[in-house]
Amino acid sequence: MILDSLGPRICVMGPSNSGKSTLAAAIGRARGLTPIHLDQLYHFPQTNWQPRPPEEFIARHDEAIVGASWVMEGNYSRCLPQRLARATGFILLDAATATSLLRYLRRSWFERDRPGDLEGSRNSVRWAMIRHIAIVTRENRRRYKELFDRISLPKIRLATTRELERFYRSERLGR
């Protein structure tokens, strides 16, 4: 199994709405790893995604990576060096922009209690997020691909929905 080669501290990155939270939760259940959702560390609960002060977020992040085992999903490049220094494996998701947009709309309109949700927050469609997915993500994809190529950790890149589904099946991960 591929997951065995990634060790006990797995870093999952990728564009917004590429499936990082769902995958991290599934890996956590299957491998007994604590899933850590960086959006939950970055934002205050019971708010409409209000960010914490940067130094508070970094302290929470750095405390989380000290653990012996985890699967951490999210990007937050300002604290990526210390995360990668502790990680034993890396997964890059690279869903197409159209897929990410559809997932965003579905999650905003229909899904409740999904992995990675912010406690007390309500998902809604926001133009800023649509713009982020449709425009900003292009540059992020390039940076993530370059990062993936440079990382010397055991790693896997799942570039399509089909590859992600095949990974779920081959690793016997439930949703």
C-alpha positions as CSV (number, residue, x, y, z in Angstrom):
1,M,0.0,0.0,0.0
2,I,1.2,3.5,-0.9
3,L,0.1,5.0,2.4
4,D,2.5,2.7,4.3
5,S,5.5,4.3,2.5
6,L,4.3,7.8,3.6
7,G,4.9,7.2,7.3
8,P,3.1,8.5,10.4
9,R,3.2,12.3,9.6
10,I,1.6,13.0,6.2
11,C,1.3,16.5,4.7
12,V,-1.6,17.0,2.2
13,M,-1.6,20.0,0.0
14,G,-3.4,21.3,-3.1
15,P,-5.7,23.9,-4.4
16,S,-8.9,25.0,-2.5
17,N,-11.7,22.5,-2.8
18,S,-9.4,19.8,-4.2
19,G,-10.4,17.2,-1.6
20,K,-7.7,17.7,1.0
21,S,-10.0,17.7,4.1
22,T,-11.9,14.7,3.1
23,L,-8.7,12.8,2.2
24,A,-7.0,13.7,5.5
25,A,-10.1,12.5,7.4
26,A,-10.2,9.2,5.5
27,I,-6.4,8.6,6.0
28,G,-6.8,9.5,9.7
29,R,-9.5,6.9,10.2
30,A,-7.7,4.2,8.2
31,R,-4.3,4.7,9.7
32,G,-5.2,5.9,13.2
33,L,-3.6,9.3,12.6
34,T,-4.9,12.6,14.0
35,P,-6.3,14.7,11.1
36,I,-5.3,18.3,11.5
37,H,-7.1,20.9,9.3
38,L,-5.1,24.1,9.0
39,D,-8.1,26.2,8.3
40,Q,-9.4,25.3,11.8
41,L,-6.1,26.4,13.3
42,Y,-6.0,29.6,11.3
43,H,-9.5,30.8,11.9
44,F,-11.4,31.5,15.1
45,P,-14.4,29.1,15.6
46,Q,-17.9,30.5,15.8
47,T,-17.0,33.3,13.3
48,N,-17.4,33.8,9.6
49,W,-13.9,32.6,8.9
50,Q,-12.2,35.3,10.9
51,P,-8.4,34.7,10.9
52,R,-6.3,34.6,14.1
53,P,-3.3,36.9,14.5
54,P,-0.4,35.4,12.5
55,E,1.8,34.7,15.5
56,E,-1.1,32.8,17.2
57,F,-1.7,30.7,14.1
58,I,2.0,29.8,13.8
59,A,2.2,28.9,17.4
60,R,-0.8,26.6,17.0
61,H,0.6,25.1,13.8
62,D,4.0,24.5,15.4
63,E,2.4,22.8,18.4
64,A,0.4,20.5,16.2
65,I,3.4,19.3,14.1
66,V,5.3,18.2,17.3
67,G,2.9,15.2,17.5
68,A,4.3,11.8,16.8
69,S,1.6,11.0,14.2
70,W,-0.8,13.2,12.1
71,V,-2.2,13.8,8.7
72,M,-2.2,17.6,8.2
73,E,-4.1,19.2,5.3
74,G,-3.8,22.8,4.1
75,N,-1.3,25.0,2.4
76,Y,-0.3,28.1,4.5
77,S,3.1,28.4,3.0
78,R,4.4,30.8,5.7
79,C,4.8,27.7,8.0
80,L,5.5,25.1,5.4
81,P,9.2,24.7,6.0
82,Q,8.7,23.5,9.6
83,R,5.8,21.3,8.6
84,L,7.9,19.6,5.9
85,A,10.8,19.2,8.3
86,R,8.5,17.1,10.5
87,A,6.6,15.3,7.8
88,T,7.4,11.7,6.7
89,G,5.3,11.8,3.6
90,F,3.6,14.2,1.2
91,I,0.4,14.1,-1.0
92,L,-0.3,16.7,-3.6
93,L,-3.9,16.9,-4.9
94,D,-4.3,18.8,-8.2
95,A,-8.0,18.8,-9.1
96,A,-8.9,20.8,-12.2
97,T,-10.3,24.3,-11.6
98,A,-13.7,23.3,-12.9
99,T,-13.8,20.4,-10.4
100,S,-12.8,22.7,-7.5
101,L,-15.5,25.2,-8.5
102,L,-18.1,22.5,-8.6
103,R,-17.0,21.1,-5.2
104,Y,-17.1,24.6,-3.7
105,L,-20.6,25.2,-4.9
106,R,-21.8,21.7,-3.7
107,R,-20.2,22.1,-0.3
108,S,-21.6,25.7,0.1
109,W,-25.1,24.8,-0.8
110,F,-25.6,21.2,0.2
111,E,-23.0,19.7,2.5
112,R,-23.1,20.1,6.3
113,D,-20.6,18.7,8.9
114,R,-17.9,17.9,6.4
115,P,-14.3,17.4,7.5
116,G,-12.4,20.6,7.9
117,D,-15.5,22.8,8.5
118,L,-15.0,25.6,11.0
119,E,-17.1,25.1,14.1
120,G,-20.0,27.4,14.2
121,S,-19.5,28.7,10.7
122,R,-21.9,28.5,7.8
123,N,-20.5,27.9,4.4
124,S,-21.9,30.2,1.7
125,V,-21.0,31.1,-1.8
126,R,-18.6,34.1,-1.9
127,W,-17.4,35.8,-5.0
128,A,-13.9,36.2,-3.4
129,M,-13.6,32.5,-3.1
130,I,-14.8,31.9,-6.7
131,R,-12.2,34.4,-7.8
132,H,-9.6,32.7,-5.7
133,I,-10.4,29.2,-7.2
134,A,-10.7,30.5,-10.8
135,I,-7.7,32.9,-10.9
136,V,-5.3,32.8,-7.9
137,T,-5.1,29.0,-8.0
138,R,-3.4,28.9,-11.3
139,E,-0.2,30.4,-9.9
140,N,-0.5,28.2,-6.7
141,R,-0.7,25.1,-8.9
142,R,2.6,26.0,-10.5
143,R,4.2,26.6,-7.1
144,Y,2.8,23.3,-5.7
145,K,4.2,21.4,-8.7
146,E,7.6,22.9,-8.3
147,L,7.5,22.1,-4.6
148,F,6.5,18.6,-5.3
149,D,9.4,18.1,-7.7
150,R,11.9,19.4,-5.0
151,I,10.6,17.5,-2.0
152,S,12.7,14.4,-1.2
153,L,10.1,12.8,1.1
154,P,8.1,9.8,0.0
155,K,5.3,11.4,-2.1
156,I,2.4,11.0,-4.3
157,R,0.6,13.4,-6.7
158,L,-3.0,12.8,-7.6
159,A,-3.7,15.1,-10.6
160,T,-7.2,14.0,-11.6
161,T,-10.5,13.0,-9.9
162,R,-10.0,9.5,-11.4
163,E,-6.6,9.2,-9.8
164,L,-8.0,10.3,-6.5
165,E,-10.8,7.8,-6.7
166,R,-8.4,5.0,-7.6
167,F,-6.2,6.0,-4.6
168,Y,-9.3,5.8,-2.3
169,R,-10.0,2.3,-3.6
170,S,-6.5,0.9,-3.6
171,E,-5.8,2.2,-0.1
172,R,-9.2,1.0,1.1
173,L,-10.2,4.5,2.4
174,G,-13.8,5.2,3.2
175,R,-15.3,8.6,2.8
